[in-house]
Amino acid sequence: MLKQLFALFEQPSPERQPHTLALATAVLLAEIVRADHQVDDAEKAAMKTALQHSLKLTSEEASSLVDEALNTAQAANDLQQFTRVIHDKCNPDEKFQLLCNLWKVAYESDGLDKYEEHMIRRIADLLYIPHSEFMRAKAIVKAQKKNDP
């Protein structure tokens, strides 16, 4: 009986499979899209653009990744499985760029929602990004958004 129980835990499950850097990045962006409980087309487009630029993907690859990430984010029960991949595979500059992309997605809809900001703060904390860098990324993106027509 114990052998059967241990065998159950040894079987790989979808939650235990390691995530790729691309999927982890996309899921974190998807969490911002989903944070205000409205999946906005403008936010999805910003997410796709961020993935294309940061991961050097084609439009089709980015669209597919957006759909996969939204489904994965909806089924996920924590952020750590995704932030761990980012933390392990990215340097501080790459993490900062991800943080800027999170802000870009958040600012794309009708203003910044408090739930979006809270989610970005949680992600930044899990990535060990200092609060000063959190605020700097927010200010950079806000200024860019203000200067865009």
OpenMM code with the backbone's topology and positions (N, CA, C; nanometers):
from openmm import Vec3, app, unit

residues = "MET LEU LYS GLN LEU PHE ALA LEU PHE GLU GLN PRO SER PRO GLU ARG GLN PRO HIS THR LEU ALA LEU ALA THR ALA VAL LEU LEU ALA GLU ILE VAL ARG ALA ASP HIS GLN VAL ASP ASP ALA GLU LYS ALA ALA MET LYS THR ALA LEU GLN HIS SER LEU LYS LEU THR SER GLU GLU ALA SER SER LEU VAL ASP GLU ALA LEU ASN THR ALA GLN ALA ALA ASN ASP LEU GLN GLN PHE THR ARG VAL ILE HIS ASP LYS CYS ASN PRO ASP GLU LYS PHE GLN LEU LEU CYS ASN LEU TRP LYS VAL ALA TYR GLU SER ASP GLY LEU ASP LYS TYR GLU GLU HIS MET ILE ARG ARG ILE ALA ASP LEU LEU TYR ILE PRO HIS SER GLU PHE MET ARG ALA LYS ALA ILE VAL LYS ALA GLN LYS LYS ASN ASP PRO".split()
positions = [
    Vec3(0.0825, -0.1191, 0.0000),
    Vec3(0.0000, 0.0000, 0.0000),
    Vec3(0.0873, 0.1260, 0.0000),
    Vec3(0.1913, 0.1287, 0.0821),
    Vec3(0.2807, 0.2444, 0.0850),
    Vec3(0.3516, 0.2626, -0.0481),
    Vec3(0.3875, 0.1503, -0.1127),
    Vec3(0.4537, 0.1595, -0.2423),
    Vec3(0.3627, 0.2262, -0.3447),
    Vec3(0.2356, 0.1951, -0.3398),
    Vec3(0.1403, 0.2570, -0.4315),
    Vec3(0.1287, 0.4074, -0.4043),
    Vec3(0.1291, 0.4432, -0.2776),
    Vec3(0.1197, 0.5840, -0.2406),
    Vec3(0.2430, 0.6607, -0.2880),
    Vec3(0.3615, 0.6037, -0.2654),
    Vec3(0.4838, 0.6688, -0.3105),
    Vec3(0.4895, 0.6761, -0.4634),
    Vec3(0.4417, 0.5731, -0.5300),
    Vec3(0.4402, 0.5728, -0.6765),
    Vec3(0.3526, 0.6856, -0.7304),
    Vec3(0.2456, 0.7140, -0.6611),
    Vec3(0.1575, 0.8234, -0.7011),
    Vec3(0.2313, 0.9565, -0.7002),
    Vec3(0.3135, 0.9789, -0.5984),
    Vec3(0.3876, 1.1043, -0.5886),
    Vec3(0.5044, 1.1114, -0.6862),
    Vec3(0.5532, 0.9986, -0.7324),
    Vec3(0.6657, 0.9969, -0.8250),
    Vec3(0.6228, 1.0220, -0.9683),
    Vec3(0.4939, 1.0036, -0.9990),
    Vec3(0.4468, 1.0262, -1.1342),
    Vec3(0.4489, 1.1758, -1.1647),
    Vec3(0.5014, 1.2113, -1.2794),
    Vec3(0.5032, 1.3546, -1.3133),
    Vec3(0.3621, 1.4056, -1.3382),
    Vec3(0.3364, 1.5233, -1.2883),
    Vec3(0.2071, 1.5866, -1.3110),
    Vec3(0.2312, 1.7140, -1.3896),
    Vec3(0.1280, 1.7676, -1.4541),
    Vec3(0.1483, 1.8911, -1.5311),
    Vec3(0.2006, 2.0057, -1.4456),
    Vec3(0.1602, 2.0129, -1.3191),
    Vec3(0.2069, 2.1210, -1.2325),
    Vec3(0.3548, 2.1084, -1.1984),
    Vec3(0.4072, 1.9860, -1.2033),
    Vec3(0.5469, 1.9645, -1.1660),
    Vec3(0.6421, 1.9827, -1.2834),
    Vec3(0.5898, 1.9877, -1.4042),
    Vec3(0.6757, 2.0026, -1.5206),
    Vec3(0.7418, 2.1401, -1.5174),
    Vec3(0.8702, 2.1457, -1.5448),
    Vec3(0.9359, 2.2767, -1.5455),
    Vec3(0.8831, 2.3612, -1.6611),
    Vec3(0.8650, 2.4884, -1.6354),
    Vec3(0.8159, 2.5806, -1.7368),
    Vec3(0.9334, 2.6381, -1.8144),
    Vec3(0.9089, 2.6708, -1.9372),
    Vec3(1.0105, 2.7372, -2.0169),
    Vec3(1.0145, 2.8841, -1.9773),
    Vec3(1.1226, 2.9492, -2.0117),
    Vec3(1.1361, 3.0916, -1.9847),
    Vec3(1.0272, 3.1696, -2.0576),
    Vec3(0.9985, 3.1305, -2.1807),
    Vec3(0.8958, 3.2000, -2.2589),
    Vec3(0.7586, 3.1877, -2.1931),
    Vec3(0.7228, 3.0681, -2.1517),
    Vec3(0.5917, 3.0501, -2.0889),
    Vec3(0.5850, 3.1209, -1.9543),
    Vec3(0.6901, 3.1138, -1.8763),
    Vec3(0.6912, 3.1819, -1.7462),
    Vec3(0.6745, 3.3323, -1.7638),
    Vec3(0.7449, 3.3885, -1.8607),
    Vec3(0.7326, 3.5315, -1.8895),
    Vec3(0.5909, 3.5656, -1.9322),
    Vec3(0.5367, 3.4856, -2.0212),
    Vec3(0.4022, 3.5102, -2.0730),
    Vec3(0.2956, 3.4970, -1.9644),
    Vec3(0.3105, 3.4006, -1.8766),
    Vec3(0.2115, 3.3828, -1.7694),
    Vec3(0.2133, 3.5022, -1.6746),
    Vec3(0.3304, 3.5540, -1.6430),
    Vec3(0.3363, 3.6715, -1.5555),
    Vec3(0.2687, 3.7920, -1.6218),
    Vec3(0.2884, 3.8077, -1.7506),
    Vec3(0.2186, 3.9138, -1.8229),
    Vec3(0.0674, 3.8874, -1.8240),
    Vec3(0.0298, 3.7618, -1.8403),
    Vec3(-0.1126, 3.7252, -1.8401),
    Vec3(-0.1769, 3.7548, -1.7050),
    Vec3(-0.1007, 3.7403, -1.5981),
    Vec3(-0.1556, 3.7717, -1.4657),
    Vec3(-0.1931, 3.9190, -1.4542),
    Vec3(-0.1205, 4.0053, -1.5229),
    Vec3(-0.1554, 4.1475, -1.5224),
    Vec3(-0.2812, 4.1697, -1.6054),
    Vec3(-0.2910, 4.1021, -1.7190),
    Vec3(-0.4114, 4.1113, -1.8020),
    Vec3(-0.5338, 4.0676, -1.7220),
    Vec3(-0.5198, 3.9649, -1.6423),
    Vec3(-0.6309, 3.9078, -1.5662),
    Vec3(-0.6554, 3.9754, -1.4311),
    Vec3(-0.5646, 4.0586, -1.3859),
    Vec3(-0.5689, 4.1112, -1.2490),
    Vec3(-0.6971, 4.1874, -1.2169),
    Vec3(-0.7485, 4.2620, -1.3124),
    Vec3(-0.8693, 4.3407, -1.2867),
    Vec3(-0.9969, 4.2657, -1.3249),
    Vec3(-0.9842, 4.1355, -1.3511),
    Vec3(-1.0966, 4.0462, -1.3820),
    Vec3(-1.1626, 4.0795, -1.5152),
    Vec3(-1.0913, 4.1502, -1.6029),
    Vec3(-1.1388, 4.1797, -1.7381),
    Vec3(-1.0229, 4.1571, -1.8338),
    Vec3(-1.0395, 4.0649, -1.9249),
    Vec3(-0.9361, 4.0404, -2.0248),
    Vec3(-0.9625, 4.1371, -2.1396),
    Vec3(-0.8831, 4.2408, -2.1431),
    Vec3(-0.8985, 4.3521, -2.2363),
    Vec3(-0.8158, 4.3261, -2.3621),
    Vec3(-0.8734, 4.3529, -2.4797),
    Vec3(-0.8017, 4.3311, -2.6061),
    Vec3(-0.6755, 4.4174, -2.6165),
    Vec3(-0.6818, 4.5393, -2.5659),
    Vec3(-0.5638, 4.6274, -2.5701),
    Vec3(-0.4510, 4.5701, -2.4848),
    Vec3(-0.4860, 4.5144, -2.3692),
    Vec3(-0.3837, 4.4533, -2.2831),
    Vec3(-0.3263, 4.3277, -2.3487),
    Vec3(-0.4105, 4.2487, -2.4126),
    Vec3(-0.3621, 4.1297, -2.4829),
    Vec3(-0.2682, 4.1695, -2.5970),
    Vec3(-0.3013, 4.2759, -2.6666),
    Vec3(-0.2146, 4.3238, -2.7754),
    Vec3(-0.0810, 4.3727, -2.7197),
    Vec3(-0.0845, 4.4427, -2.6075),
    Vec3(0.0399, 4.4887, -2.5431),
    Vec3(0.1230, 4.3698, -2.4965),
    Vec3(0.0560, 4.2684, -2.4455),
    Vec3(0.1241, 4.1464, -2.4014),
    Vec3(0.1921, 4.0790, -2.5206),
    Vec3(0.1205, 4.0692, -2.6314),
    Vec3(0.1768, 4.0079, -2.7516),
    Vec3(0.2988, 4.0856, -2.8003),
    Vec3(0.2880, 4.2174, -2.8037),
    Vec3(0.3998, 4.3022, -2.8470),
    Vec3(0.5203, 4.2844, -2.7550),
    Vec3(0.4956, 4.2825, -2.6250),
    Vec3(0.6052, 4.2646, -2.5290),
    Vec3(0.6744, 4.1302, -2.5496),
    Vec3(0.5969, 4.0260, -2.5742),
    Vec3(0.6552, 3.8936, -2.5970),
    Vec3(0.7343, 3.8892, -2.7270),
    Vec3(0.6811, 3.9517, -2.8312),
    Vec3(0.7527, 3.9544, -2.9588),
    Vec3(0.8879, 4.0221, -2.9435),
    Vec3(0.8907, 4.1362, -2.8759),
    Vec3(1.0149, 4.2129, -2.8637),
    Vec3(1.1123, 4.1479, -2.7665),
    Vec3(1.0634, 4.1058, -2.6508),
    Vec3(1.1557, 4.0541, -2.5488),
    Vec3(1.2057, 3.9137, -2.5799),
    Vec3(1.1237, 3.8313, -2.6457),
    Vec3(1.1622, 3.6927, -2.6725),
    Vec3(1.1950, 3.6674, -2.8189),
    Vec3(1.1875, 3.7745, -2.9005),
    Vec3(1.2200, 3.7640, -3.0441),
    Vec3(1.1310, 3.6588, -3.1126),
    Vec3(0.9995, 3.6728, -3.0944),
    Vec3(0.9036, 3.5793, -3.1519),
    Vec3(0.8363, 3.6397, -3.2737),
    Vec3(0.7869, 3.5525, -3.3610),
    Vec3(0.7043, 3.5989, -3.4719),
    Vec3(0.5662, 3.6334, -3.4167),
    Vec3(0.4863, 3.6986, -3.4987),
    Vec3(0.3509, 3.7350, -3.4574),
    Vec3(0.2681, 3.6108, -3.4237),
    Vec3(0.2810, 3.5078, -3.5049),
    Vec3(0.2050, 3.3841, -3.4823),
    Vec3(0.2502, 3.3144, -3.3540),
    Vec3(0.3816, 3.3083, -3.3318),
    Vec3(0.4342, 3.2461, -3.2098),
    Vec3(0.3867, 3.3219, -3.0863),
    Vec3(0.3900, 3.4542, -3.0941),
    Vec3(0.3466, 3.5362, -2.9810),
    Vec3(0.1968, 3.5184, -2.9547),
    Vec3(0.1162, 3.5142, -3.0590),
    Vec3(-0.0283, 3.4934, -3.0423),
    Vec3(-0.0577, 3.3599, -2.9765),
    Vec3(0.0117, 3.2575, -3.0207),
    Vec3(-0.0056, 3.1248, -2.9618),
    Vec3(0.0365, 3.1242, -2.8152),
    Vec3(0.1473, 3.1913, -2.7856),
    Vec3(0.1967, 3.1977, -2.6479),
    Vec3(0.1014, 3.2765, -2.5579),
    Vec3(0.0406, 3.3819, -2.6111),
    Vec3(-0.0581, 3.4596, -2.5334),
    Vec3(-0.1736, 3.3685, -2.4929),
    Vec3(-0.2265, 3.2927, -2.5880),
    Vec3(-0.3387, 3.2030, -2.5583),
    Vec3(-0.3000, 3.0967, -2.4562),
    Vec3(-0.1822, 3.0374, -2.4755),
    Vec3(-0.1347, 2.9351, -2.3817),
    Vec3(-0.1142, 2.9937, -2.2426),
    Vec3(-0.0582, 3.1126, -2.2368),
    Vec3(-0.0307, 3.1767, -2.1076),
    Vec3(-0.1589, 3.2119, -2.0339),
    Vec3(-0.2579, 3.2617, -2.1041),
    Vec3(-0.3849, 3.2949, -2.0392),
    Vec3(-0.4509, 3.1707, -1.9816),
    Vec3(-0.4459, 3.0602, -2.0556),
    Vec3(-0.5010, 2.9338, -2.0050),
    Vec3(-0.4208, 2.8812, -1.8870),
    Vec3(-0.2902, 2.8880, -1.8961),
    Vec3(-0.2031, 2.8404, -1.7878),
    Vec3(-0.2217, 2.9254, -1.6631),
    Vec3(-0.2301, 3.0561, -1.6794),
    Vec3(-0.2493, 3.1464, -1.5650),
    Vec3(-0.3814, 3.1182, -1.4954),
    Vec3(-0.4843, 3.0911, -1.5727),
    Vec3(-0.6148, 3.0626, -1.5135),
    Vec3(-0.6121, 2.9345, -1.4314),
    Vec3(-0.5349, 2.8366, -1.4748),
    Vec3(-0.5280, 2.7084, -1.4049),
    Vec3(-0.4259, 2.7066, -1.2912),
    Vec3(-0.3335, 2.8018, -1.2895),
    Vec3(-0.2261, 2.8027, -1.1898),
    Vec3(-0.2783, 2.8446, -1.0529),
    Vec3(-0.2154, 2.7905, -0.9500),
    Vec3(-0.2561, 2.8267, -0.8141),
    Vec3(-0.1495, 2.9072, -0.7396),
    Vec3(-0.0392, 2.9396, -0.8065),
    Vec3(0.0626, 3.0243, -0.7448),
    Vec3(0.1483, 3.0888, -0.8526),
    Vec3(0.2229, 3.1891, -0.8122),
    Vec3(0.3133, 3.2592, -0.9042),
    Vec3(0.4561, 3.2077, -0.8949),
    Vec3(0.4887, 3.1426, -0.7856),
    Vec3(0.6275, 3.1037, -0.7608),
    Vec3(0.6828, 3.0083, -0.8652),
    Vec3(0.5989, 2.9213, -0.9181),
    Vec3(0.6480, 2.8287, -1.0194),
    Vec3(0.6965, 2.9032, -1.1441),
    Vec3(0.6439, 3.0214, -1.1686),
    Vec3(0.6832, 3.1022, -1.2847),
    Vec3(0.7958, 3.1986, -1.2498),
    Vec3(0.7849, 3.2641, -1.1347),
    Vec3(0.8898, 3.3587, -1.0959),
    Vec3(1.0215, 3.2863, -1.0681),
    Vec3(1.0145, 3.1623, -1.0251),
    Vec3(1.1368, 3.0848, -1.0001),
    Vec3(1.2153, 3.0670, -1.1302),
    Vec3(1.1449, 3.0402, -1.2393),
    Vec3(1.2104, 3.0238, -1.3694),
    Vec3(1.2788, 3.1542, -1.4097),
    Vec3(1.2075, 3.2658, -1.3942),
    Vec3(1.2635, 3.3969, -1.4286),
    Vec3(1.3846, 3.4267, -1.3405),
    Vec3(1.3693, 3.4035, -1.2117),
    Vec3(1.4779, 3.4323, -1.1178),
    Vec3(1.6026, 3.3496, -1.1500),
    Vec3(1.5821, 3.2235, -1.1866),
    Vec3(1.6953, 3.1349, -1.2151),
    Vec3(1.7625, 3.1639, -1.3490),
    Vec3(1.6869, 3.2135, -1.4465),
    Vec3(1.7400, 3.2248, -1.5823),
    Vec3(1.7684, 3.3674, -1.6288),
    Vec3(1.7278, 3.4663, -1.5516),
    Vec3(1.7430, 3.6048, -1.5973),
    Vec3(1.8352, 3.6845, -1.5064),
    Vec3(1.9076, 3.7768, -1.5664),
    Vec3(1.9923, 3.8664, -1.4889),
    Vec3(1.9086, 3.9872, -1.4445),
    Vec3(1.9620, 4.0731, -1.3588),
    Vec3(1.8837, 4.1879, -1.3095),
    Vec3(1.8298, 4.2790, -1.4199),
    Vec3(1.9049, 4.2996, -1.5263),
    Vec3(1.8570, 4.3841, -1.6361),
    Vec3(1.7368, 4.3210, -1.7064),
    Vec3(1.7414, 4.1912, -1.7265),
    Vec3(1.6299, 4.1204, -1.7900),
    Vec3(1.5060, 4.1209, -1.6998),
    Vec3(1.5278, 4.1089, -1.5705),
    Vec3(1.4153, 4.1173, -1.4762),
    Vec3(1.3542, 4.2569, -1.4787),
    Vec3(1.4392, 4.3585, -1.4876),
    Vec3(1.3891, 4.4954, -1.4936),
    Vec3(1.3082, 4.5172, -1.6209),
    Vec3(1.3549, 4.4617, -1.7312),
    Vec3(1.2806, 4.4742, -1.8569),
    Vec3(1.1448, 4.4051, -1.8466),
    Vec3(1.1410, 4.2895, -1.7823),
    Vec3(1.0129, 4.2218, -1.7592),
    Vec3(0.9216, 4.3099, -1.6753),
    Vec3(0.9762, 4.3709, -1.5724),
    Vec3(0.8981, 4.4602, -1.4867),
    Vec3(0.8406, 4.5760, -1.5692),
    Vec3(0.9199, 4.6335, -1.6564),
    Vec3(0.8697, 4.7400, -1.7445),
    Vec3(0.7575, 4.6879, -1.8339),
    Vec3(0.7727, 4.5666, -1.8851),
    Vec3(0.6673, 4.5084, -1.9688),
    Vec3(0.5388, 4.4851, -1.8899),
    Vec3(0.5513, 4.4472, -1.7644),
    Vec3(0.4328, 4.4308, -1.6796),
    Vec3(0.3596, 4.5637, -1.6663),
    Vec3(0.4356, 4.6704, -1.6440),
    Vec3(0.3756, 4.8041, -1.6338),
    Vec3(0.3127, 4.8456, -1.7661),
    Vec3(0.3771, 4.8165, -1.8776),
    Vec3(0.3219, 4.8528, -2.0089),
    Vec3(0.1862, 4.7870, -2.0302),
    Vec3(0.1760, 4.6609, -1.9958),
    Vec3(0.0482, 4.5904, -2.0099),
    Vec3(-0.0562, 4.6521, -1.9169),
    Vec3(-0.0174, 4.6824, -1.7964),
    Vec3(-0.1114, 4.7397, -1.6995),
    Vec3(-0.1630, 4.8763, -1.7431),
    Vec3(-0.0773, 4.9573, -1.7999),
    Vec3(-0.1166, 5.0923, -1.8421),
    Vec3(-0.1926, 5.0938, -1.9747),
    Vec3(-0.1996, 4.9815, -2.0421),
    Vec3(-0.2606, 4.9789, -2.1748),
    Vec3(-0.4125, 4.9958, -2.1720),
    Vec3(-0.4766, 4.9528, -2.0686),
    Vec3(-0.6223, 4.9654, -2.0619),
    Vec3(-0.6617, 5.1020, -2.0063),
    Vec3(-0.7800, 5.1142, -1.9577),
    Vec3(-0.8323, 5.2424, -1.9068),
    Vec3(-0.7679, 5.2808, -1.7748),
    Vec3(-0.6419, 5.3129, -1.7766),
    Vec3(-0.5725, 5.3527, -1.6549),
    Vec3(-0.5256, 5.2334, -1.5741),
    Vec3(-0.4475, 5.2627, -1.4757),
    Vec3(-0.3897, 5.1603, -1.3891),
    Vec3(-0.4899, 5.1202, -1.2819),
    Vec3(-0.5154, 4.9919, -1.2727),
    Vec3(-0.6070, 4.9384, -1.1730),
    Vec3(-0.5274, 4.9006, -1.0479),
    Vec3(-0.5872, 4.9167, -0.9302),
    Vec3(-0.5164, 4.8852, -0.8058),
    Vec3(-0.4772, 4.7381, -0.7984),
    Vec3(-0.5567, 4.6508, -0.8586),
    Vec3(-0.5242, 4.5080, -0.8571),
    Vec3(-0.4050, 4.4783, -0.9475),
    Vec3(-0.3936, 4.5516, -1.0568),
    Vec3(-0.2785, 4.5346, -1.1452),
    Vec3(-0.1505, 4.5776, -1.0745),
    Vec3(-0.1566, 4.6922, -1.0088),
    Vec3(-0.0387, 4.7405, -0.9364),
    Vec3(0.0011, 4.6433, -0.8249),
    Vec3(-0.0981, 4.5919, -0.7557),
    Vec3(-0.0706, 4.4951, -0.6490),
    Vec3(-0.0039, 4.3692, -0.7056),
    Vec3(-0.0524, 4.3224, -0.8192),
    Vec3(0.0047, 4.2020, -0.8803),
    Vec3(0.1486, 4.2272, -0.9246),
    Vec3(0.1745, 4.3437, -0.9806),
    Vec3(0.3116, 4.3759, -1.0221),
    Vec3(0.4032, 4.3812, -0.8997),
    Vec3(0.3545, 4.4373, -0.7909),
    Vec3(0.4333, 4.4428, -0.6668),
    Vec3(0.4652, 4.3018, -0.6179),
    Vec3(0.3667, 4.2118, -0.6207),
    Vec3(0.3893, 4.0731, -0.5780),
    Vec3(0.4942, 4.0054, -0.6647),
    Vec3(0.4829, 4.0247, -0.7956),
    Vec3(0.5791, 3.9638, -0.8873),
    Vec3(0.7185, 4.0205, -0.8625),
    Vec3(0.7287, 4.1522, -0.8461),
    Vec3(0.8586, 4.2151, -0.8188),
    Vec3(0.9201, 4.1595, -0.6903),
    Vec3(0.8378, 4.1427, -0.5883),
    Vec3(0.8883, 4.0860, -0.4623),
    Vec3(0.9400, 3.9437, -0.4821),
    Vec3(0.8661, 3.8634, -0.5573),
    Vec3(0.9078, 3.7251, -0.5811),
    Vec3(1.0342, 3.7167, -0.6666),
    Vec3(1.0598, 3.8205, -0.7441),
    Vec3(1.1816, 3.8258, -0.8255),
    Vec3(1.2965, 3.8972, -0.7544),
    Vec3(1.2733, 3.9354, -0.6303),
    Vec3(1.3735, 4.0050, -0.5487),
    Vec3(1.4171, 4.1362, -0.6123),
    Vec3(1.3220, 4.2053, -0.6725),
    Vec3(1.3494, 4.3360, -0.7316),
    Vec3(1.3245, 4.4409, -0.6239),
    Vec3(1.4217, 4.5265, -0.5966),
    Vec3(1.4047, 4.6289, -0.4921),
    Vec3(1.2908, 4.7260, -0.5249),
    Vec3(1.2334, 4.7820, -0.4208),
    Vec3(1.1221, 4.8755, -0.4381),
    Vec3(1.1626, 4.9964, -0.5233),
    Vec3(1.2850, 5.0400, -0.5100),
    Vec3(1.3308, 5.1542, -0.5903),
    Vec3(1.3251, 5.1219, -0.7400),
    Vec3(1.3580, 4.9994, -0.7769),
    Vec3(1.3520, 4.9577, -0.9170),
    Vec3(1.2060, 4.9409, -0.9616),
    Vec3(1.1218, 4.8940, -0.8722),
    Vec3(0.9772, 4.8837, -0.8972),
    Vec3(0.9227, 5.0219, -0.9341),
    Vec3(0.9581, 5.1227, -0.8552),
    Vec3(0.9101, 5.2589, -0.8775),
    Vec3(0.9737, 5.3206, -1.0022),
    Vec3(1.1002, 5.2911, -1.0267),
    Vec3(1.1685, 5.3446, -1.1448),
    Vec3(1.1049, 5.2907, -1.2726),
    Vec3(1.0752, 5.1620, -1.2752),
    Vec3(1.0110, 5.1022, -1.3925),
    Vec3(0.8736, 5.1638, -1.4157),
    Vec3(0.8004, 5.1831, -1.3086),
    Vec3(0.6673, 5.2440, -1.3186),
    Vec3(0.6783, 5.3850, -1.3762),
    Vec3(0.7729, 5.4636, -1.3277),
    Vec3(0.7904, 5.6018, -1.3739),
    Vec3(0.8321, 5.6062, -1.5217),
    Vec3(0.9200, 5.5170, -1.5619),
    Vec3(0.9657, 5.5130, -1.7015),
    Vec3(0.8485, 5.4840, -1.7943),
    Vec3(0.7710, 5.3833, -1.7619),
    Vec3(0.6596, 5.3433, -1.8472),
    Vec3(0.5503, 5.4502, -1.8474),
    Vec3(0.5254, 5.5078, -1.7318),
    Vec3(0.4235, 5.6140, -1.7219),
    Vec3(0.4640, 5.7334, -1.8087),
    Vec3(0.5912, 5.7700, -1.8069),
    Vec3(0.6401, 5.8807, -1.8884),
    Vec3(0.6310, 5.8479, -2.0361),
    Vec3(0.6646, 5.7262, -2.0730),
    Vec3(0.6538, 5.6830, -2.2134),
    Vec3(0.5083, 5.6878, -2.2593),
    Vec3(0.4201, 5.6415, -2.1750),
    Vec3(0.2767, 5.6404, -2.2083),
    Vec3(0.2245, 5.7831, -2.2253),
    Vec3(0.2709, 5.8728, -2.1420),
    Vec3(0.2277, 6.0134, -2.1480),
    Vec3(0.2751, 6.0788, -2.2777),
    Vec3(0.3951, 6.0409, -2.3235),
    Vec3(0.4530, 6.0998, -2.4449),
    Vec3(0.4010, 6.0368, -2.5741),
    Vec3(0.3372, 5.9191, -2.5625),
    Vec3(0.2793, 5.8545, -2.6807),
    Vec3(0.1512, 5.9266, -2.7206),
    Vec3(0.1302, 5.9405, -2.8512),
    Vec3(0.0069, 6.0094, -2.8957),
    Vec3(-0.1166, 5.9277, -2.8729),
] * unit.nanometer
topology = app.Topology()
chain = topology.addChain("A")
for resn in residues:
    res = topology.addResidue(resn, chain)
    for name in ("N", "CA", "C"):
        topology.addAtom(name, app.Element.getBySymbol(name[0]), res)
